[in-house]
């Protein structure tokens, strides 16, 4: 369980670059006992927190979330939430 028990990873979908993608369920959504299905994109930030690679990874993550939060189109998934946990950052997508 992630983000204080809100999201439960149901299964791994894919990985590439600096991210892993999972099918998950939002346990707080009103969608029955199994929760609302969502996609979790887990960003793995490169290097140590003091390195330039770490800062670049964090900036890339922030840029992607900023862009996603501004887009609204039926063919583009919506950003529902984001959070960090255990040195990783997560985007929650519909």
Secondary structure, DSSP 8 states (H G I E B T S, - for coil): -BTTTTEEEEEEEEEETTEEEEEEEETTSSS-TT-EEEEEEEEE--S-TTSHHHHHHHHHHHHHHHHHHH---TTS--EEEEEEETTEEEEEE-
